[in-house]
Amino acid sequence: MSVLAAGRQGTPLLILESALYNAWLEQQPASTRNWLQACGFSGKGLQLLPAADGQLQQGLFVCDSLDDEFACGDLPAALPAGDYWLENIDDPAQMKRIAFAWGVGCYRFDRYRSNDKPLPCLYISDGDALREAQHLVIATRWVRDLVNTPAADMMPEHLAAAAETIAAEFGAHLRQVIGDDLLTHNFPMIHAVGRASASAPRLIDFSWGDPSLPKITLVGKGVCFDSGGLDIKPADAMRTMKKDMGGAAHVLGLAYLIMAERLPVRLRVLIPAVENAISGNSFRPGDVLKTRKGSTVEIDNTDAEGRLVLCDALTEAVGEQPELVIDFATLTGACRVALGTELPGFFTNQWQLASDLMQTGQSVSDPVWHLPLHEPYRDSLKSDIADLVNSVPGPFGGAITAALYLEHFVDNVPWVHFDVMAWNRRKLPGRPLGGEAMGIRAVFAYLQNRYQNV
């Protein structure tokens, strides 16, 4: 990765927390103090320090806390192009955090436009910190790139090609069930949702690792574009629906991390990939469809299609009785109403896991928030003519009822469901507008803590 490298070369970069700035300033020569005063430097942000001959001698960056993994996220965009190294940071954990922020801060989605502006490169002296940061950056870039890509270039076959690229890099075994073969192999919901599209629906399935190790299965919603189906979305709601495969992008990014860091687990990834399009053979409101589990579902709303494709994939996932199933999905607007767009909600049937995930997320600046599987709301999923309905009329508790629908298909296997935005609506340090990875670093850190020393 050209923006991160091993070694110590280029311009020294001094990075300080705000609490240490005044003590540092008192120890500097008068020329440095005078320069900072003349520049109006307030003791926060970036300031370039010149040598006596006018050349760049040092970069000074002051932030609130280096425990924030995005504290240095805007730094590479503020610096002139060139090489830099960390002058005063020798703690590997801090190096890793700074390198991660640098890498994601250098992110540009330039597939469709030229971008010849050079980016600065940060040199890191600790090899392990560099490697781990690079893996985190690459995983984040995978998620962002996949979500940012317009639907015309990110249909089910393109999503499958991305999965093949990641799987091949680590020798994972990948197979696909495509088109009418979904009916032959009993994935009727994936077929029903995707059959109206010119791009054939499919189940993407790959496995990696020693089969004797603990089994972890990731499931990602891969709705490559969501028109809403016959319950068509209004134009404003449809505008960003290229991101409705964000769950699939998240599990691919998380799978990359697990394989790149060689976590001692048996990993399986399942992605139901479809386009929810409109044609003469679209599924309809009022239809009753049979799932892979055998349960029947009355379609209340064709725009609640993500849970339909996920339920078949979840049924397949739990069939192996893994230690843990984790799904990611851009599932409900209700979760965004509850928590906003920047805080992913999650549901789980494991209370201790909920607490561990929240604490771990805070520790890596990737916060996630536990929401309840409130059992009394399950009554709202009842149908008069089928085992359950796919959507509950009315505006209340939509994220919970969607999660309860999914829970019906996990058979008490330990399970976590993430309902994510996968999109930045505002620019933050290291987080540009557009596609975003939310929760995968929290989950990976949790899995590391749980399995790294197994």
Secondary structure per residue as TSV (DSSP state, phi and psi in degrees):
chain	resnum	aa	ss	phi	psi
A	1	M	-	360.0	121.4
A	2	S	T	-69.1	-19.5
A	3	V	T	-90.6	-6.1
A	4	L	E	-134.4	136.0
A	5	A	E	-150.9	165.0
A	6	A	E	-91.2	141.0
A	7	G	S	125.9	-166.1
A	8	R	-	-141.3	98.6
A	9	Q	-	-152.6	158.5
A	10	G	S	96.3	-154.4
A	11	T	E	-81.7	130.4
A	12	P	E	-66.3	141.3
A	13	L	E	-121.7	117.2
A	14	L	E	-98.4	119.7
A	15	I	E	-117.6	122.7
A	16	L	E	-126.1	149.4
A	17	E	E	-81.8	151.4
A	18	S	H	-54.9	-36.8
A	19	A	H	-65.1	-19.2
A	20	L	H	-101.5	-5.8
A	21	Y	H	-65.2	-47.1
A	22	N	H	-62.9	-39.8
A	23	A	H	-64.5	-39.4
A	24	W	H	-63.9	-44.6
A	25	L	H	-60.4	-39.2
A	26	E	H	-62.4	-25.3
A	27	Q	T	-90.1	-1.9
A	28	Q	S	-88.4	154.2
A	29	P	-	-65.4	161.2
A	30	A	H	-57.7	-36.3
A	31	S	H	-60.8	-39.6
A	32	T	H	-69.6	-44.5
A	33	R	H	-63.1	-40.5
A	34	N	H	-65.0	-39.4
A	35	W	H	-64.3	-44.9
A	36	L	H	-64.1	-38.8
A	37	Q	H	-66.7	-42.0
A	38	A	H	-64.2	-32.6
A	39	C	T	-82.3	-6.0
A	40	G	T	70.8	27.0
A	41	F	-	-69.6	127.8
A	42	S	-	-94.2	1.0
A	43	G	S	89.0	22.2
A	44	K	S	-150.9	135.3
A	45	G	E	95.7	-157.1
A	46	L	E	-102.7	139.2
A	47	Q	E	-141.5	130.2
A	48	L	E	-89.3	136.5
A	49	L	E	-112.1	127.3
A	50	P	E	-89.7	153.2
A	51	A	-	-81.7	174.6
A	52	A	T	-61.3	-29.2
A	53	D	T	-90.1	7.7
A	54	G	S	89.8	-7.3
A	55	Q	S	-74.5	159.8
A	56	L	E	-70.6	120.5
A	57	Q	E	-98.5	-36.7
A	58	Q	E	-162.6	148.1
A	59	G	E	-105.2	135.1
A	60	L	E	-115.6	126.1
A	61	F	E	-131.2	126.6
A	62	V	E	-119.2	127.6
A	63	C	E	-130.7	168.6
A	64	D	S	-66.5	-49.5
A	65	S	-	-154.1	133.5
A	66	L	T	-82.0	-0.1
A	67	D	T	-74.7	-20.4
A	68	D	S	-77.7	117.8
A	69	E	T	-68.1	-13.5
A	70	F	T	-107.9	11.0
A	71	A	T	-56.7	-35.9
A	72	C	T	-101.8	19.9
A	73	G	T	-65.6	-29.5
A	74	D	T	-93.5	-4.6
A	75	L	H	-62.9	-47.3
A	76	P	H	-62.6	-31.6
A	77	A	H	-71.9	-25.1
A	78	A	H	-86.5	-21.5
A	79	L	S	-85.5	150.8
A	80	P	-	-64.8	152.9
A	81	A	S	-59.7	144.6
A	82	G	S	150.9	-172.4
A	83	D	E	-103.9	142.2
A	84	Y	E	-139.0	154.0
A	85	W	E	-139.5	156.2
A	86	L	E	-82.1	109.0
A	87	E	S	-74.1	-38.5
A	88	N	S	-117.4	6.4
A	89	I	-	-106.5	116.8
A	90	D	-	-124.3	0.5
A	91	D	-	-80.3	120.8
A	92	P	H	-58.3	-36.4
A	93	A	H	-64.7	-40.9
A	94	Q	H	-68.7	-40.2
A	95	M	H	-56.7	-45.1
A	96	K	H	-61.4	-44.6
A	97	R	H	-64.2	-43.1
A	98	I	H	-66.1	-42.2
A	99	A	H	-65.2	-38.8
A	100	F	H	-62.0	-49.8
A	101	A	H	-60.2	-39.5
A	102	W	H	-61.5	-47.9
A	103	G	H	-62.8	-46.3
A	104	V	H	-74.1	-25.6
A	105	G	H	-70.2	-22.1
A	106	C	T	-86.2	-0.7
A	107	Y	-	-63.1	134.0
A	108	R	-	-137.4	131.9
A	109	F	-	-95.3	96.1
A	110	D	-	-119.3	26.7
A	111	R	T	-60.6	-32.6
A	112	Y	T	-111.7	8.4
A	113	R	S	-150.3	152.8
A	114	S	-	-74.8	143.4
A	115	N	-	-147.7	92.8
A	116	D	-	-100.5	11.7
A	117	K	-	-71.6	120.2
A	118	P	-	-69.4	149.3
A	119	L	-	-109.4	148.3
A	120	P	-	-71.9	156.5
A	121	C	E	-117.5	133.6
A	122	L	E	-104.7	127.8
A	123	Y	E	-98.1	131.6
A	124	I	E	-118.5	132.0
A	125	S	S	-85.8	-21.1
A	126	D	-	-94.2	116.7
A	127	G	H	-64.7	-41.1
A	128	D	H	-66.6	-42.6
A	129	A	H	-61.9	-40.6
A	130	L	H	-64.1	-46.9
A	131	R	H	-60.5	-47.3
A	132	E	H	-64.0	-41.8
A	133	A	H	-63.4	-42.6
A	134	Q	H	-60.4	-42.3
A	135	H	H	-63.5	-41.6
A	136	L	H	-64.0	-39.5
A	137	V	H	-67.4	-44.8
A	138	I	H	-62.4	-42.7
A	139	A	H	-60.5	-43.3
A	140	T	H	-64.3	-40.7
A	141	R	H	-65.3	-38.2
A	142	W	H	-56.7	-49.1
A	143	V	H	-61.6	-49.0
A	144	R	H	-61.8	-46.8
A	145	D	H	-61.5	-44.0
A	146	L	H	-63.9	-43.3
A	147	V	H	-70.5	-36.9
A	148	N	H	-73.1	-22.2
A	149	T	S	-68.9	128.4
A	150	P	-	-59.2	153.2
A	151	A	G	-59.5	-31.0
A	152	A	G	-59.1	-28.2
A	153	D	G	-111.1	13.3
A	154	M	-	-142.7	54.0
A	155	M	S	-84.0	175.5
A	156	P	H	-50.8	-37.7
A	157	E	H	-69.4	-33.0
A	158	H	H	-72.7	-38.8
A	159	L	H	-62.7	-39.3
A	160	A	H	-63.7	-38.5
A	161	A	H	-64.3	-38.4
A	162	A	H	-64.4	-42.6
A	163	A	H	-62.4	-39.4
A	164	E	H	-62.8	-40.2
A	165	T	H	-61.7	-47.1
A	166	I	H	-66.5	-44.9
A	167	A	H	-62.2	-42.2
A	168	A	H	-65.4	-33.9
A	169	E	H	-59.6	-30.0
A	170	F	T	-115.8	11.8
A	171	G	T	71.4	24.7
A	172	A	-	-76.3	150.1
A	173	H	E	-93.0	122.0
A	174	L	E	-118.6	139.5
A	175	R	E	-137.6	161.6
A	176	Q	E	-132.5	146.2
A	177	V	E	-114.4	118.1
A	178	I	E	-123.0	141.7
A	179	G	T	59.6	-134.8
A	180	D	T	-66.1	-15.7
A	181	D	H	-63.4	-20.9
A	182	L	H	-61.8	-35.2
A	183	L	H	-71.6	-41.1
A	184	T	H	-60.4	-38.8
A	185	H	T	-96.9	12.3
A	186	N	T	65.6	54.1
A	187	F	-	-123.3	64.1
A	188	P	H	-68.1	-31.4
A	189	M	H	-71.2	-40.6
A	190	I	H	-60.7	-41.7
A	191	H	H	-65.1	-44.8
A	192	A	H	-62.0	-43.1
A	193	V	H	-70.2	-37.7
A	194	G	H	-94.9	-5.9
A	195	R	T	-69.8	-20.4
A	196	A	T	-77.9	-11.5
A	197	S	S	-87.8	152.4
A	198	A	S	-70.3	-18.6
A	199	S	S	-95.5	119.4
A	200	A	-	-62.0	134.9
A	201	P	-	-67.7	159.4
A	202	R	E	-160.7	159.5
A	203	L	E	-109.5	119.1
A	204	I	E	-94.2	131.1
A	205	D	E	-143.4	114.7
A	206	F	E	-136.8	153.2
A	207	S	E	-130.5	149.6
A	208	W	E	-150.2	146.3
A	209	G	S	101.5	169.3
A	210	D	-	-67.9	123.1
A	211	P	T	-59.9	-18.3
A	212	S	T	-81.6	-10.4
A	213	L	S	-82.7	165.8
A	214	P	-	-56.3	135.3
A	215	K	E	-89.1	124.8
A	216	I	E	-121.7	128.1
A	217	T	E	-120.5	129.7
A	218	L	E	-107.7	135.2
A	219	V	E	-125.9	129.9
A	220	G	E	-128.6	130.2
A	221	K	-	-67.9	119.2
A	222	G	E	-115.0	54.4
A	223	V	E	-84.1	100.7
A	224	C	E	-70.4	-25.9
A	225	F	E	-155.3	140.9
A	226	D	E	-123.0	100.2
A	227	S	-	-75.4	-15.3
A	228	G	-	97.6	-11.7
A	229	G	T	71.8	-151.9
A	230	L	T	-63.6	-27.6
A	231	D	S	-85.3	67.8
A	232	I	-	-64.2	143.0
A	233	K	-	-73.5	151.9
A	234	P	-	-68.5	161.2
A	235	A	H	-56.4	-44.0
A	236	D	H	-62.3	-38.3
A	237	A	H	-74.1	-24.6
A	238	M	H	-85.3	-15.5
A	239	R	T	-58.0	-38.2
A	240	T	T	-106.1	20.7
A	241	M	G	-75.7	1.4
A	242	K	G	-61.8	-21.8
A	243	K	G	-85.0	3.5
A	244	D	G	-74.6	-3.2
A	245	M	G	-96.7	16.5
A	246	G	H	-59.4	-33.0
A	247	G	H	-62.4	-42.6
A	248	A	H	-63.1	-42.4
A	249	A	H	-60.1	-39.5
A	250	H	H	-64.8	-44.7
A	251	V	H	-70.6	-28.4
A	252	L	H	-68.6	-41.8
A	253	G	H	-63.6	-42.0
A	254	L	H	-66.8	-41.0
A	255	A	H	-62.0	-39.9
A	256	Y	H	-57.1	-46.7
A	257	L	H	-61.1	-46.3
A	258	I	H	-60.3	-43.3
A	259	M	H	-76.9	-40.2
A	260	A	H	-63.7	-37.4
A	261	E	T	-90.0	3.3
A	262	R	T	51.2	50.9
A	263	L	-	-63.7	135.8
A	264	P	S	-78.0	71.2
A	265	V	S	-137.2	162.3
A	266	R	E	-96.6	109.7
A	267	L	E	-98.8	135.3
A	268	R	E	-129.2	139.2
A	269	V	E	-123.1	127.9
A	270	L	E	-124.0	123.5
A	271	I	E	-129.2	107.4
A	272	P	E	-77.9	114.6
A	273	A	E	-112.5	121.4
A	274	V	E	-147.7	164.8
A	275	E	E	-113.9	129.8
A	276	N	E	-87.4	85.7
A	277	A	-	-104.6	-179.6
A	278	I	-	-123.1	125.6
A	279	S	S	-159.8	-173.2
A	280	G	T	-64.1	-20.1
A	281	N	T	-111.1	23.6
A	282	S	-	-63.8	146.4
A	283	F	-	-71.1	155.9
A	284	R	-	-122.6	154.3
A	285	P	T	-59.3	134.7
A	286	G	T	95.1	-17.0
A	287	D	-	-63.5	150.9
A	288	V	E	-113.5	120.3
A	289	L	E	-115.7	146.6
A	290	K	E	-97.6	138.5
A	291	T	-	-95.7	170.3
A	292	R	T	-59.6	-33.8
A	293	K	T	-69.7	-22.9
A	294	G	S	107.0	-16.2
A	295	S	-	-67.6	147.0
A	296	T	E	-101.5	146.1
A	297	V	E	-129.0	124.2
A	298	E	E	-85.4	129.2
A	299	I	-	-82.7	108.5
A	300	D	S	-83.1	-35.9
A	301	N	-	-151.0	126.2
A	302	T	T	-72.8	-11.0
A	303	D	T	-84.1	-2.1
A	304	A	-	-101.2	56.2
A	305	E	-	-91.0	-23.0
A	306	G	H	-60.7	-42.5
A	307	R	H	-67.9	-23.8
A	308	L	H	-70.7	-46.9
A	309	V	H	-71.2	-33.0
A	310	L	H	-67.2	-35.1
A	311	C	H	-65.5	-36.1
A	312	D	H	-66.9	-41.7
A	313	A	H	-67.2	-38.5
A	314	L	H	-66.1	-38.4
A	315	T	H	-60.5	-42.0
A	316	E	H	-65.6	-39.7
A	317	A	H	-62.7	-45.9
A	318	V	H	-76.8	-12.7
A	319	G	T	-60.9	-26.7
A	320	E	T	-88.0	-1.5
A	321	Q	-	52.7	54.3
A	322	P	-	-67.6	164.1
A	323	E	S	-67.2	-29.3
A	324	L	E	-157.5	133.7
A	325	V	E	-114.7	130.0
A	326	I	E	-126.5	124.2
A	327	D	E	-116.8	147.4
A	328	F	E	-121.7	137.7
A	329	A	E	-156.0	142.8
A	330	T	-	-84.8	79.7
A	331	L	-	-96.1	-47.5
A	332	T	-	-136.3	142.4
A	333	G	H	-68.9	-24.0
A	334	A	H	-61.9	-35.8
A	335	C	H	-67.3	-34.5
A	336	R	H	-68.7	-35.8
A	337	V	H	-64.2	-40.3
A	338	A	H	-71.0	-44.0
A	339	L	H	-118.6	-2.5
A	340	G	-	81.0	-179.4
A	341	T	S	-89.3	-11.5
A	342	E	S	-105.3	-4.2
A	343	L	S	-119.5	106.7
A	344	P	-	-70.1	136.9
A	345	G	E	-93.6	152.5
A	346	F	E	-142.0	155.7
A	347	F	E	-125.7	146.5
A	348	T	E	-154.7	153.3
A	349	N	S	-93.9	15.2
A	350	Q	-	-126.6	106.2
A	351	W	H	-65.1	-43.6
A	352	Q	H	-63.7	-38.8
A	353	L	H	-60.8	-38.8
A	354	A	H	-59.6	-47.3
A	355	S	H	-64.1	-43.3
A	356	D	H	-62.6	-41.9
A	357	L	H	-64.9	-42.4
A	358	M	H	-64.8	-43.6
A	359	Q	H	-65.5	-42.0
A	360	T	H	-65.4	-41.8
A	361	G	H	-59.1	-42.3
A	362	Q	H	-61.8	-37.1
A	363	S	H	-70.4	-20.6
A	364	V	T	-116.2	21.4
A	365	S	T	54.8	38.7
A	366	D	-	-134.6	67.3
A	367	P	-	-67.2	141.9
A	368	V	-	-134.7	155.6
A	369	W	E	-132.1	131.7
A	370	H	E	-79.9	129.4
A	371	L	-	-116.4	156.2
A	372	P	-	-88.0	142.4
A	373	L	-	-86.6	76.1
A	374	H	-	-73.8	106.3
A	375	E	G	-57.2	-40.4
A	376	P	G	-58.9	-24.3
A	377	Y	G	-72.7	-10.4
A	378	R	G	-62.2	-26.3
A	379	D	G	-58.7	-29.5
A	380	S	G	-71.9	-11.3
A	381	L	G	-89.9	2.4
A	382	K	-	-72.9	144.6
A	383	S	-	-120.2	150.1
A	384	D	S	-76.1	-21.1
A	385	I	S	-126.3	-1.1
A	386	A	S	-141.6	178.9
A	387	D	S	-70.0	-33.1
A	388	L	E	-163.3	166.7
A	389	V	E	-104.1	160.1
A	390	N	S	-90.1	-12.5
A	391	S	-	-152.5	145.7
A	392	V	-	-103.8	122.1
A	393	P	S	-62.0	147.1
A	394	G	S	102.7	161.8
A	395	P	S	-92.0	2.3
A	396	F	S	-103.3	134.5
A	397	G	S	65.5	28.5
A	398	G	H	-64.3	-35.5
A	399	A	H	-68.1	-35.7
A	400	I	H	-70.6	-46.4
A	401	T	H	-66.2	-33.2
A	402	A	H	-64.2	-42.5
A	403	A	H	-66.1	-38.7
A	404	L	H	-63.7	-37.1
A	405	Y	H	-58.9	-47.9
A	406	L	H	-64.6	-37.7
A	407	E	H	-60.4	-28.8
A	408	H	T	-55.5	-24.0
A	409	F	T	-105.0	4.9
A	410	V	T	-104.3	-6.4
A	411	D	T	54.4	40.6
A	412	N	T	67.4	7.4
A	413	V	-	-67.9	140.0
A	414	P	-	-53.6	127.3
A	415	W	E	-149.3	142.6
A	416	V	E	-130.7	133.8
A	417	H	E	-119.2	120.4
A	418	F	E	-101.3	128.4
A	419	D	E	-109.5	103.8
A	420	V	-	-118.7	155.3
A	421	M	-	-79.4	-40.9
A	422	A	-	63.0	24.9
A	423	W	E	-155.9	131.8
A	424	N	E	-91.1	120.4
A	425	R	S	-90.6	-9.6
A	426	R	S	-143.5	156.8
A	427	K	-	-83.3	130.7
A	428	L	B	-129.2	163.7
A	429	P	T	-53.9	122.4
A	430	G	T	75.2	3.5
A	431	R	B	-134.6	93.2
A	432	P	-	-76.0	169.3
A	433	L	S	-58.7	143.7
A	434	G	E	111.4	-159.0
A	435	G	E	-55.1	142.4
A	436	E	-	-148.0	145.1
A	437	A	-	-86.0	125.1
A	438	M	-	-131.3	113.7
A	439	G	S	96.7	-12.8
A	440	I	H	-74.5	-31.2
A	441	R	H	-71.6	-34.5
A	442	A	H	-62.7	-46.4
A	443	V	H	-66.6	-42.4
A	444	F	H	-63.5	-42.7
A	445	A	H	-62.6	-38.5
A	446	Y	H	-62.5	-45.4
A	447	L	H	-64.9	-38.6
A	448	Q	H	-58.9	-47.9
A	449	N	H	-61.4	-33.8
A	450	R	H	-82.5	-36.2
A	451	Y	H	-118.6	-13.0
A	452	Q	T	-59.3	-35.1
A	453	N	T	-106.0	19.0
A	454	V	-	-69.8	360.0
